[in-house]
Amino acid sequence: MSFNAGASVYHRGRPPYPGEVFTILAERCGLRPGVRVLEIGAGNGLATGSLLAAGAHVVAVEPGEHLAAILTAEHGGDRLDVTISDFETAALTGPFDLAVAATALHWLDPVTSTGKIGELVRPGGWLAVWWTDFGDVERPTVFRDRLDAVYRDLLPAEAGYRQSRSYMLDTDRWRRQLTSGGWFGDVTVDVISWQQVLTPQSARDLWSTFPNIAELSPGDREQFLSRLAGLVDDLGGRVEDPRLTVVYTAARSGEPAPSAAIHG
């Protein structure tokens, strides 16, 4: 719940998802006006706005009341219903045409979550989950090499940038989880490569949202963020930082889901 505690910083610091994500949802997963979408872990609405812009009716589940308040303030309307609850315990009524989880699936119980999603999505519907990796080891930069020194000083247990491995690129893990129980069929993986331009302030805002930074002592956290901002400033005040957004999609298979409300 650290994201909820710092909801305003999260809202200010996290970048939007690339438009290609929603092109995939439209062209492959049937995102269009009138479809019913279940959004799991909606946060402040980084994905919700694009789902609504496509004409969908969205049921957004978000456990953090502060993030949910921002979500409602930014995107509230007659096509958005917000449920403040953990997904596992939320009472939800299907069927949905599409379920999505943007930077959220890793917080769910891997044993039970796929089954609950499968019960809520109609046969022939879709599940789409994605994350943005804030970095790309295949595209090292001077900024990232210099940032490694800050990590070594304040978070010495973490791997250096060039040695890191993102959990979102563990395709075997996510294929197993998404296909468990036979609810969803073959998984397609799309990797979208892009760049985020950072300023000293936007770098501070973004890194402030990362749990490992938020959990530092106040003094170490401020030292980390100040040195981070200083690196950007030393490199001209603007740096292009690589990003990968990894999208997993799978079609719902099997027998029709129960029509009653589903509880955790």
N, C-alpha and C positions, 0 to 999 in steps of 0.2 A: 504493500500500500504506500510505498515511498512516493510513487507517482502522484497519488491522490493528495498526500501531504504537501507536495510542491506543485499543485495543479497549475498555478499561474505561470510558474517557470517552465513547466512541461509544455503548456500552450504556446508560450513565447519561443521556446527553444527547438522543438521538434519540427523538421521540415515536412512538407506534404509529400505524399507518395507520387511517383511519376505517373503521368497520364497513360503510359503503356499498360499499367496494371488494369485500368478500367476498360481499355480497348480489348484486352484478353477476356475480361468478364463479359463484355458485350458480344464479342465475336464467337466465343466458345461456350460460355456459361449462361447465355440467355438474359443478361442484364438489359432491361429495356423498360419503357413505361408500363406500369401496372403490376410488375412482378413483386412478389413478397419476399423480402430479404431479412434473414436473421443475422445480425451483426454481433459477434461475441467479443467482449472486451473493447467496446467502442471508444473508450477514453474521452478525449476532448473533441472527437469528431473528425480526425484527419482523413478517414476514409468515408465517413458518413455523408459529408457534403457532396462528394462525387457520386455516391450511390443515389442520393436524392436528386442530384442534377440529371441523372439518367432516367428519372421518372419513377424510381422504385418506391414502394412502401417499405419502410425499414422499422423493424423491432430491434432496438439497440439495448444490449445487456451490458451494464457497467457497474462494477462493485463500489467504485469510489464516488461518494456523493459530491465532492468538489469538482471532479472531472465531469460528472453527469450534469452539474449545474452549468458548466461552460458549454457542454454539448447542447443542452437545451436552449441556452441563450443564443448560441451561434446558428443553430439549425432547426429550432423548434417550429412545428407546423403540423398540418393535419395528416401528413404522410410519415411522421416520425412518432413512434412510441418508445419511451425510455423506461427500462426496468432497472432499478438500482438493486443489484444482487450479484452474488457469485453465480456463474453459469451453472455450476453443478447443483445448486439448490433453487434456481429460478423456476417458477411455474410458467410454462410457455405452451401455447397452443399452436400446433402445426395445422396443415402442412405449409412449409416454405418452399419456394422455388429455388432458392440459393441461400447457403449459409457461408458467411465469411468471417475470418479472424485475422485482423491486421496487427502484427506484433503482439499477439496474445496467446497463441495456441500453447506455447511452452509453459504458460502458467497453469494450464488445466491438467487434471488427472489423466495421465496417458492411458490408463486402463479402462476408464469408464466414459471419457468424454466423447470418443468417436461413436459409441453406441447411442448416446443421447442425441448427438447431432443427427445420426442416421434415422432415428425415430421421428425427428422433426422435419426432415427434408423429404419431399415427395419422391417416389421412384421416377427417375429421369431428370430430377433436379441435380444441383451441383453443390460441391463444397470447394471453396477457394481460401487458401491461407497464404499469408506472405509476411515477410520481414524485410527491413532495410538493414544491411550491414554497413556500419559507419567506418568504412575503410575497404581496401582491396589489396591483398598482398601481392597480386600480380601487377599492381600499379604503384610502386613505392615512390615517395616524394621526399624532398628535402624537409618539408614541414614534419612529416611523420617520423623521419629519422631523428630529427632534433627533439620531437616530443617523446621519443623513447627514453631520453635521458631524464625527463621529468617523471615518467613512470618508474624508472629504476630507483630514483631517489625516494618516491613516496608510495609506490605500489610495487615493491621489488619482486613479489611472488608472481607477477603477471608476465606472460611471454612478451617478447618484443614484437613489434608490428610485423616484421617479415617472417616471424616464426608462428604467428597466431593462426588459429583455425576456427572459423566461424561455425557455431552449432547449426545455423540455418542452412549451411551447405552440406550437412550430413544427410544426404538424400536417402540413404538406406534406412536411417532411423525414421524419417518422416513418412516414407512409403509404407513401412511396417505399421506405423501408428494409424495412418489414414485408411489403410485397407483392412485393419483388424476387425474381425467379426463379419466380414463380407458385406458390409453396408455400402461401401464405395468400391468402384472398379479401379482400373489402371490409373496411375498418377502421372500427370504430365508436369514437368518442371521447366519453368522459364526463368532465365537470369537476365535482368535488366541492368545495364551498366550506365552510370551517369555521374555527374559531378555536382557537389554543393559548394558554392562560394561562401567562404567564412570571413567574417570581420572579427576583430578582437571581441566585440560584445556578443556576436552570435555564437562564436566559439565558446565563450563562457556560459552562455545560456544553454547550449546543447550539452556540453559535458556536465553541467549541473544536473541534468536529468538522468545521468547514468548511475545506477545503484552503487557501483564501487566507488564513485566519487562522492556521492551523497553520504556514504557511510564513513568517510574519513572524519577525523576529528576536525572541529571548526578551523583550527589553525592550519592543519595540513591541507584541508579543502581549499582555503583561501590562497595558500601558497601555490597549490596546483593550478587553480584557475588563473591566478595572476601571471604565473610563468607561461601558461598556455596562451593567454591573450598577448603577452609580450612576444612570443614566437611569431604570431600572426602579424603583429605590428612591425617586427624586425624584417619580415618578408614583404613589406610594402603595404601592409594594412588589409590585404585581401589575398586569400589563398584558395585554390581549387582543390577540394578534398574528395577523393574517389568514394563512390557509393555503389553498392550492389543491392538491388531489390530482387529477392528470390520468391517466386510465385509457384505454389503447388495447387493443382486443380484435379478434381476427380468427380466423375458422374455417380449419382446415387443408383444403386442396383437393388435387387432383391424384392421382397414382397412389400405391399403397401404398408406404410407406417400406421400405428394406432391413431385414431382420430381424437381421442380424449386428451385433455391437458396433461403435459408431461411434467413430473416433479423430479427433484433430485433424488 
